[in-house]
Amino acid sequence: MSVGHVARIFENKGISTVTLLSKSFQHLATQMNIPRVLITNNYVGRTVGLPNDTKGQTATISKAIDLFEKADSPNTIIEI
């Protein structure tokens, strides 16, 4: 089961989600119909950012929260 499947299960139960994916998985976000997705240019396994890069990680999480608050349609995909 992927993070996209988990997001859809949560969404079906009324719990909103934001999924963070590396750019290499962008095509899957579209195919899987994931509700809200933030695409990053970071490496797989480091989607939020490099280890110990507090500033970069905080910026990524802030953008995810913005997407959570401002997405006004299903299947919103934002690339940063």
C-alpha positions as MATLAB code, in Angstrom:
seq = 'MSVGHVARIFENKGISTVTLLSKSFQHLATQMNIPRVLITNNYVGRTVGLPNDTKGQTATISKAIDLFEKADSPNTIIEI';
ca = [
       0.000    0.000    0.000;
       1.396    3.388   -0.965;
       1.089    6.779    0.662;
      -1.462    7.665   -2.024;
      -3.686    4.764   -1.031;
      -3.431    5.741    2.630;
      -4.338    9.351    1.779;
      -7.448    8.222   -0.091;
      -8.523    5.987    2.817;
      -8.143    8.902    5.258;
      -9.996   11.242    2.899;
     -12.860    8.748    2.570;
     -13.153    8.809    6.379;
     -13.340   12.634    6.374;
      -9.719   13.304    7.363;
      -8.022   15.759    5.002;
      -4.473   15.027    3.863;
      -1.517   16.533    2.039;
       0.876   14.075    0.423;
       4.493   15.031   -0.231;
       6.143   13.284   -3.167;
       9.481   13.518   -4.920;
       9.290   14.792   -8.488;
      10.093   11.315   -9.808;
       6.627   10.216   -8.614;
       4.670   13.152  -10.048;
       3.059   11.000  -12.745;
       1.689    8.671  -10.061;
       0.042   11.557   -8.217;
      -2.024   12.264  -11.313;
      -2.801    8.622  -12.050;
      -3.776    7.787   -8.464;
      -6.105   10.749   -8.020;
      -4.449   11.810   -4.755;
      -6.408   14.752   -3.247;
      -3.644   17.259   -2.391;
      -0.019   16.734   -3.403;
       3.123   18.787   -2.904;
       5.858   17.757   -5.361;
       9.428   18.498   -4.272;
      12.735   18.344   -6.144;
      14.319   16.500   -3.228;
      15.605   12.948   -3.419;
      13.409    9.920   -2.780;
      13.563    9.249    0.946;
      14.322   12.907    1.614;
      11.110   14.398    0.309;
      10.998   17.098    3.002;
      14.676   17.982    2.569;
      18.229   17.086    3.417;
      19.153   15.871    6.906;
      19.903   18.734    9.316;
      18.599   21.336    6.844;
      16.119   22.819    9.281;
      15.532   25.924    7.175;
      14.802   23.955    3.997;
      12.642   21.400    5.799;
      10.654   24.153    7.502;
      10.067   25.864    4.147;
       8.795   22.609    2.616;
       6.457   21.889    5.534;
       5.192   25.499    5.437;
       4.308   25.066    1.760;
       2.513   21.807    2.575;
       0.473   23.569    5.265;
      -0.341   26.385    2.818;
      -1.564   23.788    0.322;
      -3.677   22.156    3.028;
      -5.276   25.489    3.909;
      -5.722   26.917    0.405;
      -6.474   24.002   -1.934;
      -9.922   24.735   -3.298;
     -10.417   21.768   -5.593;
      -9.797   18.040   -5.481;
      -6.620   16.637   -6.994;
      -4.591   19.786   -6.425;
      -0.932   19.222   -7.311;
       1.637   21.917   -6.529;
       5.296   21.667   -7.532;
       7.962   23.530   -5.593;
];
